[in-house]
């Protein structure tokens, strides 16, 4: 994912839109878009000090649908999500 650095922007709605645009180039699926947006949200959460590491999954879940609380181990598919 190349969308992480997009999360350094201040406005969440704007960087979620930018992350979608970026993801459509390389991962043109809804799951790929959500994964790119999640990557941007992770960077934003920590760079903008939005909360503790324990609050990360709730922060991501508040902005995009998906299963963000389940720990993942292993390879990630080309769709950009497990």
C-alpha positions in Angstrom: 0.0 0.0 0.0 1.2 3.4 -0.9 -1.6 5.2 0.9 0.0 5.4 4.4 1.6 8.8 3.8 -1.7 10.2 2.7 -2.8 9.9 6.3 -0.4 12.8 7.2 -3.0 15.2 5.8 -5.2 16.9 8.4 -8.7 16.3 7.0 -9.9 12.8 7.3 -12.6 13.0 4.6 -10.1 14.4 2.2 -7.4 11.8 2.8 -9.9 9.0 2.7 -10.9 10.2 -0.8 -7.3 10.5 -1.9 -6.6 7.0 -0.5 -9.5 5.6 -2.6 -8.1 7.3 -5.8 -4.7 5.8 -5.1 -6.0 2.4 -4.4 -8.1 2.3 -7.6 -4.9 2.4 -9.6 -3.3 -0.7 -8.0 -6.1 -2.5 -6.1 -9.3 -1.7 -7.9 -11.6 -3.5 -5.5 -13.7 -2.3 -2.6 -11.6 -4.4 -0.2 -8.4 -2.9 -1.7 -9.9 0.6 -1.2 -10.8 -0.1 2.4 -7.3 -1.5 3.0 -5.7 1.7 1.6 -7.9 3.9 3.7 -7.1 1.8 6.8 -3.4 2.2 6.1 -3.9 6.0 5.9 -6.0 6.0 9.0 -3.3 4.1 10.9 -0.7 6.7 10.0 -3.1 9.6 10.8 -3.9 8.0 14.2 -0.3 8.0 15.3 1.0 11.1 13.6 -1.8 13.3 14.8 -1.9 11.6 18.2 -5.6 10.6 17.9 -5.3 8.1 20.8 -3.5 5.2 22.3 -2.5 2.1 20.3 -5.4 0.3 22.0 -7.8 2.8 20.4 -6.5 2.2 16.9 -9.1 -0.4 15.8 -12.0 1.7 17.1 -10.6 4.7 15.3 -10.3 2.8 12.0 -13.7 1.2 12.5 -15.3 4.5 13.1 -14.4 5.7 9.6 -14.6 2.6 7.4 -16.4 -0.7 7.4 -14.5 -3.9 7.8 -13.2 -6.4 10.3 -10.3 -4.4 11.9 -10.1 -6.1 15.3 -9.0 -9.6 14.2 -5.2 -10.1 14.4 -3.9 -11.2 11.0 -0.9 -13.4 10.3 0.2 -14.5 6.9 0.1 -13.2 3.4 -2.4 -10.7 2.2 -4.0 -11.3 -1.2 -3.7 -9.1 -4.2 -7.1 -7.6 -3.4 -5.3 -5.8 -0.5 -7.2 -7.5 2.3 -7.0 -11.0 3.8 
